[in-house]
C-alpha cells in the first residue's frame, strides 16, 4: 500500500533544501531593514510570523532529512502477550469488528476488552468471542487509567494496544515482536491507518486512484524521521509495549489528556529505545465530520501543551539534544494557528487601512521575496518525499488554525478539560458552527478586496504594486477559506456505515431461479451495489453469492433502486458503431442485504476489516512525485514514477477464458486506464491463462463486443483470505466474432 521513502534525500533534493536553509536567513535579515517606522508593531508581527515559519521549517528538516526503513524480524517463540482494547462509549458494531480481529491474531495471546462504560452488551460480546472482560467502577484518568487498571490484572511480558475502532490484521504481532530482541526497545509503533476513505481528513482523486490523508506526511515520513533519532512516539493505538518498561515509569502516564505522547517522553527519558515499523497492520475509523476532526486535534494540542508544561521538553533532564528538537517540533506545530491567523488577517488590514508592514514594495521586494517563497514550498515538497502535498496542507491549515491557536492556551492554563472519545458516527450534528472562523476569513477577505480597490480608485491609499500584491494574497486566503467551507457544508452521508469500494465478482439468483453474473461492490454489513447486464425489479427479493479466493459467501438481498449504466468509452471505442447500437448496457442495483448465516457475515467482515484490501485491489496510492521527480520524468521517460498505475474508477464486469483450456468462461473486473493510453487492469479470483492473445468480453457490450489484447505483469494481491490476481490488459482490438453469453460462470 505504501511506497517507502528512502533513507535519505537524493542529492538534487538536498541542494534544494540547503538552498532554502541558506537563503531564508539572508531574506529575513534583509527584511529587518524594510520595516515601516509608522507601523512598527505591524511590521514586527509579520516578521515574527515569518521567523517562526523558518524555525519550524528547520526543525522539520532536521527531523525528516533521514528516514529509517526497518525490516520486520522473526517473532521469538513463547512470549506472553496481552492485547488491550480500551473502550468507553463506542458502538457495539465498531467494537465487535476490533474484538473479532484481535482474537484472530496469529501469535498466541490473551485479548482483553477494557470497558470504561461498564455495559452489559460488551460483557456479552467478550463472552461470545472468548476474551477477557474488565470494567471499572470509575473513569479516573480516562484511557490511561483504564489501561493501568488492566495492567493490575494482566501479566503478559508485552502489551499490544488497539483503540476500539482500530481493527488489527492477523500478522500484527508476528511482524512487531521481533524488534524486542533488543532489550532496550520499550515499544514498537505502527501507522494508524483508516478504512473509511471518505472521512473529512481524506482527499480522493478517483480518476488517478489517488487517496491522501491529513496524516499521510506524519506516518509515512515524520515518524520515520523521528525513528532515526530514537524519538518516534507512541500514538495510543496500533503499538506493542514492553511490560517491564511500563513498570519502570509506573504505568501509562496520567495527568494529561494525551497519555501516548506523555508515556513516550517518560520512556525516552529513562533511556529506552523506540521503533517505528512503517507497515500498515491495522485500520481504524477516521473522524467523519469536521466537528470531530477538530475535537480530536484540539485534544491533541491541549495534551501536547500539558506534556510540555509537566515534562519540560527543552530543559528537562533525560532527553538527548536530537530528541528535544523532535519533541519541540511536534508540540510547536500547534502554534501554527497563530502564525496562519496573522497571515490571513494581514492583507485585510493593508487593503482597508492602507497601512503597510514594510516600506519597500516593488520590484526590489519581489526580487527578494519570490525566491524565498519558491524555495520554501519546493523544499517542503522534497523533504515530504511525495506525501507533503502543499496545497492540501494549506487547506487543512485553514481548517485547523483556530483550533490549534485555542489549544496552545493550555500551555499557560492548569485546567484539565478532560478526555473525550472521538465520535465515529456519520451524523455528528450541524457543522456550520465549526467553520465560522473560515467564514470570517472568507467574508473579511472578500470585503477587503472590494473595499481596497474602491479606496484605491478614489484615494490612491496604496501604490499599485501594494494594492495588487495584497489583492492576490487576500484572494488566496479567500479561496482556501471558501474551499474548506464548501467542502464541509456539502459533505453528506446517505448511509450509516462505510461501504468498502472493493468490486468482487459474484452472482445473484432471482426469484425465477435464474443466475445473473456480475460484480458486487460498495459492500457493508447491510448493503451493496450489484452491476450486471440483466434487469431486476425494484423491491425484488434475491439470493446472492460473492466469490472470494477458494470460497463463496452467501447473502440475501432486496433491490432498492436501479441505475442504467453505459459501457465505459474506452471499451465502447473498441466495438464497431453498428454493433454498439445493439448492446444491452449495464445496470447498477442498490441492494439492502442480510446474510444467510452469521458465519457468512463474519467471513465477509473478516475479509474487509483490518487489511489494506481496498488499496491493493483498487490500485490506490497516496504518494505523488515531488517537483524534482516530475522534472526527471519529463526529461527521461524511463525514470521511475510513484510506482502506481492509474485506472478509471468506472470498473465493469467482464468474461475471460479459463486457464485450464476447458473452454469455460470466468468472471473478472476490468479497470480501464485513467487516460486511455495505457493498459487496463484486470482483477480476477483465478490466475488467468498465459497466452499470446487474451480475450475479454465486457458485460453490457453485447455478443459481438468481444475484445482481444495481451495480458502482462500478472501480480498476486495477497489477502488474509487468499490471493487475487491483478493483470495489465493492453492492445485492445475489436474481434468480429459472436460469442454466446453464458447463463452462469464458474468460480474456481
N, C-alpha and C positions, 0 to 999 in steps of 0.2 A: 504493500500500500504506500509506503513512504520511501522516497528516494533519499538515501542517506547523504548528508553533506560530507564533504571531505574533511580531513583532519585539520587542514589549514587553508587559508585563502590562496587562490592562484596568484602568480606573480603580477599579472596585469591588474587584478583586483587590489592587491597590496599597494601598487602605485597610486591607484585612485584614493585609497584610504589615507595613505601617507600625504598625498597632496592636500586632502581636506584638513588633516591634523596640522599641517604646516601653514596653510593659507588662512585658516579660520582665525588664529590668534593675531595674524597680521591685520586682517579685516577688522577685528574687534578693537585693536589698538588704534587703527585709523579712525574708527567710529568715535573714539573719545574726543577727537578734535572737531566733531561735527555737531556737537550739542547746541541746541537753541538756548542762548542765555536768558531769553524771556520765558522759557518753559523748562526750567531745569528738572523739576520733578518728573514731568512727562518724558523728558529726554533720558533721565536715569532709569525710569521704569522700563522703557523699551529696550535700552541697552542691557539692563539686568536680565530681562527675559531672554535676550539673545545669548548672554553669557551662560545662563542656566542651561539653555539648549546645547551649547557647546560642551559644557562639563558633563551633562548626562550622555552626550554622544561619545565622549572619550571613555567614560565608564562602560558604555555598551560595547564599544570596540574592544576594550580590554577583555571583557567577558567572552566575546564570541570570536575573537581573532583565530583561536584554535578551538576545535571541537572534537571531542572523543568519539570513537565508534567501537565500543566494546562488543565483543562476540560472546554469545552465551556459552557457559561452561557446563559440563555434565553435572547433574544434581547428585550430591552424595546420597547414599542409601541410609535408611533408618534414622533420619532426622524426625523429630517430633514437631509438628506444625499445627497451630490453631488458626483458623480462618474466622475473622471477626466481621460481622455485618451489622454495624450500628444503625438503628432506625428510630424515628420519633413519630412522624405523622404521615409518612409516605403511603401511597395507596397500596392495597393488598396485591394487586396485579404487578405493580412495579417491584415490590419486594419478592414476590413469587419467582419472577424471572431470575433475580440475583441468587436467591437461595438454591433454586434448582441447579443453576450453573455451578455454584460454589461446591455443591455436593458431588458434582461430576468431575471436578478437577482430578487429573490423573494421579498426582502424588498422594500417598496416604496422609490423611489429615483429619482434624476434627473441626466441623463447622459449627459456629456459634451465632445465633440470632439474638442480638442485643437490643431489646425493645424498651426504649425510654418512654414509650407511650402506654406500656402495660395493657396491651389489647388482647382480648381472648382469641380473636381471629388469627393473630400472629402466633400465639401459642399452638393453636391447631395446625397452622401451616408448618411449624417446626416439627410437630409430631408426624405430619404427613410425609415429610422428607427425611425423617430420622436424624435431625440435627439437634444440637443442644439449644435450649431456650433460656434466656436470662433477662429478667426485668428488675427495675429499681423502684423503690418506693418514693424516691425524689429525683429531681433532674439537676442536682447540683453540678456545676461546671460543665453542663451540657454534654457535647460529644466527648470531650476529654474525660469527663467524669464517668461517662458510660464505658469508655474503653478501659479506664483504670479499674473500674468495678469488675470488669471481665478478667483483668489480669489477676485479681484475687481468687478467681475460681479456675482459671486455666493454668496448665503447667507445661505447655509446649516450649521448645527451645527457640522457636521462631513464631512470629505473628504476622499473618497476611491480613490486610485491611481493605475492604471494599465498601464504599458508600452504598446505600440501599438501592440506588439506581444504576450502579456500575456492575455490569454482567461480565464475569471473568471467562476467559477461554480455558479449554481443558489443559493446555500446556503451561499455564501461568507459573506454577511452582517449579516445574522441571526446567524452565528457562531462566529462573531467577535465583534458585537456591545455590547454584554452583559458585556464585560470587562470594558466598560466605566462607569459602575455604580459606580466605584471608581473615584471620581473627580480628583484624582492626576494622572490618566493614560492619557498620551499625545498621544500615538499611540500603535496600535497593528500590529505587523508584522507577516506574514505567510511565509512559504517556497516559494522560487522561483523554481518551477519545470518545466520540459520541456517535450514536447511530441515527439520531433524528437530524438528518441533513437539511431540514427546513427550519431549524431554530433561528432565533434572532441573530445569533453570533455567526451563522453560516452565510456565505455568499456563493452562489452557484452560477455557472455558465453552462447551460445544458448542451449547447452545440459543441463546445470544446471539451465536454466531460470534466470540467474544472470545478473543484469544490475547495473553498478556502474558509478557514475559521479564524476568529479573532485570537485564538490561542495557538495557531499554527507556528508562528515565529517562536513562541516560548518553548513549546515541546519539541520542535524539530531542530532548533538552533541554540536558543539561550540555555536551556538545561544541559545540552551537550557541552556548551562552552563553560558553564559553571562546573561541570564534571571534571574538566581538565584541571581546574584549580581546587578540586575537592570541596566544592561549595554548592553542588546540586542539593536542593532541599526537598524534604518530604512534603507531598502535596495533599495528604489526608486520605488518599484512596489509591488503589492500584499499586500497593507497595508491600514489601516484606521487611520486618524489623527484627533484629536480634533481641531476644528477651533480656539477656544479661546486660545489654547496652541500655535498654529502657530502665532496668532496675537501678543502674548506676546513677540515673538522674531522677529517681523516684517516680518513674512512670511518665505518661504523657503530660506535657506542660499544661498547667492551668493558670488562671489569672488573666488570660487574654481570650479573644474570640477567634483567634487563628492558632489553634493548638499545633497545627502541622508546621508552620514556619517557626513557631516558638520551640517546639521539640527539636527541630533540625539544628537551630543555633546552639541549643544546650548540648547536643551530642557533638557538634563540631568543636565546641569549647572544651569538651572532655578529651579531645584528640582523636575521636573516631573518624573513620572514613565513610564516605557515601559513594554509591554507584548509581549512575543513571543509565538504564538499559533502554535504548530507543525504540524497541519493537512494541507495537500496539498489541497488548494482550488482554484488554478488557474494554468494553464500550458501554457508555452510560447515556444519560439524557441531559442535553444542554438546555439552559433556560429558554423557554419558547418565546416569551414576551420581553419587551424592553423593561417592564416593571421588575421582573425577577432577575433579569440580567443586571440591572443597576443595583438591586438589593444585594446581590452576590458580590459585585465589585466594591460596593460601599463597605460591606463586612470585611472583605479582604484588606481594604485600605485602612479601616479603623484598627483592625488587628495588627497590621504592619506598624502602625504608629505606636500601639501599645507595646509591641515587642521591642521597638526601638527605644522606648522610654524605659522599659524594665531591664533590658539586657545590655544597653549601651553598645550599639553596633560599632561605633567609631572608636571609642576609648575603652570599652570593656575588655577584660583580660581573656586570653584563651584562643582568640582567633588569629590566624595569620593575616598579613597585610592583604594578600590576594582575596582571602575570604571576607575581610572587611569591605573591600571595594565591591565585591559581588553582592553582599547583602545590602550595602548602601545603594547600589544601583537599583536593586529590586524595590526597596522601600521609597526611594526618591521618585520613582515613577509616578506616584500619586500626586506629586507637586506639579506635574504637567498640567493639571487642571487650571492652576493659577496662571501659568505661562500662556496657555491657549486663550484664557479669558482676556489677557492683555492684548494678544494679537487679534482677537475678534472685535474688541472694542476700539482699538487704536484708529482704524480708518474711519469709524463713525465719528469720533471726536474731531479728527482732522477735517473731514468734509463739512461738518456742521459749524465748527468754530473757526476754522482757518488757522488753527494753532498747529505748528509742525514740531515734532520732536528732534528735528535736525535742521541745520541752516545751510546744508548743501543738498540740493535735489536737482540733478540734471544729468548730463552725460557722465560727469565725473562720479556721481553716486552710483549710477548703473554699472560703470566700469569696475567698481569695487564690489557692489552687491551681487550682481548676477553670477560671477564665478563662485562666490561663497554659497549662494543658494543652490546653484547647479551641483557643486561638489558635495554639498550636504546630502541632497537626495540621492545622488549617484552612489556615494559611499554607503548610505543606508541600504540601498538595494543590493550592493555587492556583499556586505557583511551578512545580510539576510539570506544569502545563498538561494534566492528564488522564493523564499517564504515571507519576505518582508511586505511587499506589495504596498507601496507608499500611498496610493490613492485610497485603498481600503483602510489603511491605518489612519489616515486623516479623517475618514468618515467616522470611524469608531472614536477617534479623539473628540470629534464634535459631539458624539452621542454621550461620552463619559465625562466631559470636562467639569460639569457642575458637581457630579457625584464625587469625582476624585478630589476636587477642591474641598468639598464638605468633609470628606473622610480625613483629610490632613489635620483638621481641627482636633482630632483625637490625640495628636502629639502633645497638645497643651491642656488636655482635659483628662481628669481621672475618672470620669463617668464611664460605666460599663453598660453599653446598650443591650448587652445580652446576645445570645445566639439565636438565629432564626434559620430554620431549614428552608432552602430554596424550593419554592413551589414548582413542581414539574407539570402541572396541568396546563392544557392548552388555554383554557378560558380563565385568565387571571385578573379580569377587571378592565376598566377603562384606562387606556394608555395615554390619553390626551394630556393628563396632568404631568406625565413623565417627560414630555417633550416641550414643556413650557419654556425652559431655558433656550432650547434650539429655536422655538418660535420667536422668542425675544430677540435672538441674534438675527433671525431672518427679517423681522419687521424693522429692527433698528438699521440693518444694513441697507434694506430697500429704501427706507426713508432718507438715510444719509446720502445715498446715491442721487436720488431725485433732488433733495434739498441742496446738496453740494453743487450740482450742475446749475440749478436755478440761481443760487447765490453767486456762482462764478460768472454767469451770463450778465447779471445785474450789477455786481460789485467787484468782480475780479479779486475775490478774497484769497485766492491761491494762484500760483503760477500754473500755466497749462500742464507742465510736467507733473507738478504736485497733485493737480486735480486728477489726471488720468491714472497715475500710479495708484492713488488711493481708491479710485473707482474700480480698478481691476482687483485690488486687494479685497475691497468690500464685496465685489461680485463673487470672488472665490468663496468667501465666508458664507455669502448668501446661498450659493449653490450647495455647499456642504450641509448647511442647516436645512435647506429645502429637501435634499435627498433623505436625510435622516427622518425628518418629519413625515414625508410622503411614504417612505418605506415602512415606518412604524404604524401609521394610521391606516394603510391599505392592507396590512397583513391580517388575514382572517383564515382560521382553520375550520373547515366544514366537519372534520372528523375529530373524535375524542381521543384517538390513538394514532400513533405514527404508522404510515404504510411504507413498508420496505419496497423500494423500486426495483426489485430483482425480478426479471422475467424468467419464468420457469415453464417448461413445456408440460403439457398435460392434456386432458380431455374432459369434456362434460357430456354426461349422458342425459338426454332429455326424457320427458315423460312417455315417449313412444319407444324408448329403448335404443334410440339412435345415438351413436358415439360421434361427438363433434370435436376433432382435434384442434388445438390452438395453444395459446400462451396465456398463462395465468400470472399476473403481475400485481404490483401495488398491494402486497399481501399484508394483512394484520390478523389478529386473533378473531376478528369479527367481520372482515370484509376483504374483497379482492376485486380486481378487474380481469375480465376474460376477453381475449381477442380471437375471433375465428371468422370464417367466411360463410357461415350459415346464420339463419335468422332464428332468434328465440323470442318468445312473447314476454312482455312485461308481467311481472309477478309469477312467472313460471317457476315451478319447483324443479330443481335439477340435482343430480348426483355428480360428483367430480373426482378426478384423480390428478395429483401433482406428481410428476416424475422427478425423483431425486436419484443420485447415483446408487444403483443397486436396490432401490426400493420405491414404493409408492406411498403417498399419504392421501387418505380419503376424506372427502368433505361433502357436506350438504349445503345447497345454496338456493337463494331466491333472487331472481332477476329484478333489479330495481329500475334500471334505465338502459337505453340503448343509444349509442352514438355511431352513426355511419362514418367509416374512415375510408380515405382513398389511398392507394398504394403510394409509397414514397417516390418522389420524382426520379431519384437515381435508378430505381428498379423500373419505373414506368418508361424511362428513356430507352431501356434495352428491349422493349417489346414493341413490335411494329404497330403503328397507329390503328390500323383496321382491326387488329386483334385486341388492342386495348379496349376498344369500344364494346367488346363482348364480355369484358370481365365482370365478375360479380361484386368485387370490392370486399373490404373487411368491415366488421362490426365490433365495436367495443361495448361490453356489457358491464355495468356496475352490479356487483352481487353482494348481498348480505349473506354471510356464510356462518356455518357452525361445523363442528367436526363430528365424524361418525363415532368417534370414541375419544376418551381423554388421552389415550396413548397417541392418537393421530395429532391432537393439538400439541402435546408435549414434544413429539418428533419435529413438528414444524417450527415450534419456538426454539428448539434446540439448534435447528439449522440456521435460524435468523439472528438470534441474540448472542452477544459475546464474541462475535467474529467480525472480520473485515470483508464478509462475503459480498456486500454491496460494492465495495471498492474494486474487488478483484473481478467480479462478474461483469460489472459495467465499465471497467477500464477507467475508473475515476483517478484523478491525480490532484495534488494541491501545490505542487512546486512548479514555478514558471521560470523562464530564462531570465537571467539578470541582463542589464544593458550590454555588458561585455559578451555574454553568451549569445545575445541577439546579433551583435556585430560579427561574431565568429561564424554564426550560422549563415549570415548573408554573404560573407566572403568565402566560406567553404561549405559546400552542400553536404560534405561528409562529416562535418563537425557534429558531435553528439548534442542532442536536444535534451529535453527533460525526461526522456525515456517513456513518454506516454503517447500513444496514438489517440487521435480524436475521432469520435464517432457520433453520428447523428442520433439523438435520443429517440427518434421515431423508429424503434425496432419493430420487426414483424416476424410472424411465424413462417417457416419455410420447411419443405420436404427436402431430404437429401438421400443419396444412395447409401445403403448399409455397407459396412466394411467387410462383411463376410461373403460378399458376392452372391448372396441368396436372392437378390432382386427385391428385397424388402425396401420400403421407404420408411425413413425415420423422421422425427420432428426436431427441428432446431430453431434457434433465434438468430436473425440476421440484423446486424447493426450497420446501416450504410455509413460510409465515412463522412466526416463533418464537412468536407469541401467538395466531395465528389471526384477528386483526382487520385485518391489513394485507395488502398484495399479496404473492403468492408470487413466486418468481424463476424465470424460465425461461432455461436456458442452452442455446444452440444453436450448431451449426457454420455454418449458413447464416443470413443475415438473414431474420427472419420477415416474413410479409406484413403490410403496413399496412392494417388493415381495421377497420370499426366494431365487428364482433364477431370474436372469435378462438376457435377450437375446439381443444380439447385432450383427448386420451384417455389416461389413465394405464394402463400395462400392469398386469394383475392385477385390474382392476376388472370386466372382462367387456365384452361387446359393447355393453351398454346403459349403460355408465358414462361416456359422453362428456360433458364439461362445457364450458361456454362462459363467456366473460368478455371483458374488454378488455385489450389489450396496450399498454403505455405505457413511456416512459422507456427506449427501446432504447439500450444503451450498447455500445461496442466494447471488448472485452477484448484488448488488444494483447499478442501473444507473439512470440518470435523466429520462430515458425513461421507466423504469420498471425493472423487475427482470429477470436475467438469473439464471440458476441452474448449479452448479458445483458439481459433484459427483465423488467418487472414485469407480472404476470398477476393481474388483480383482478376483482371482481364475479363470483364463482363462481355458476353456476346449473346445475341438472341439466337435461339435454336428452333427453327420451324418444324417442330415435331409434336404431335399430340400425345400427351401423357395422361392416362386416366387418373382422376383424383380418388385416392383410397377412402374408404369409409372410416377406417381406424388405422392407427400406426403402432409400431412396436415400441417398447420402452427400454429394451436392453435388459 
